[in-house]
């Protein structure tokens, strides 16, 4: 897995945080949305869920008004990004 060259330093930091072990508990949704928009597409649904498309896969996430991403969502993001070939250096 590699980091795409077109990612800025903030996106690279967020990608590293997502794949960090143990899982970080303070990854902000704002940073995740920015990263996902750089590697795919993010569409906000009428019910507040986010439709995230990376490569050929689309997943739905619900930020729920939270500032930080919960641990299960980080695991789901690892799977989505890893399947699309993204990961830390």
Protein Blocks (a to p, Z undefined) as FASTA:
>chain_A
ZZdfkbcfklmmmmmmmmpccddfkbcfklmmmmmmmmmccdddfkopacddehjbccdd
deklpabdcfklmmmmmmmmmmnopacZZ
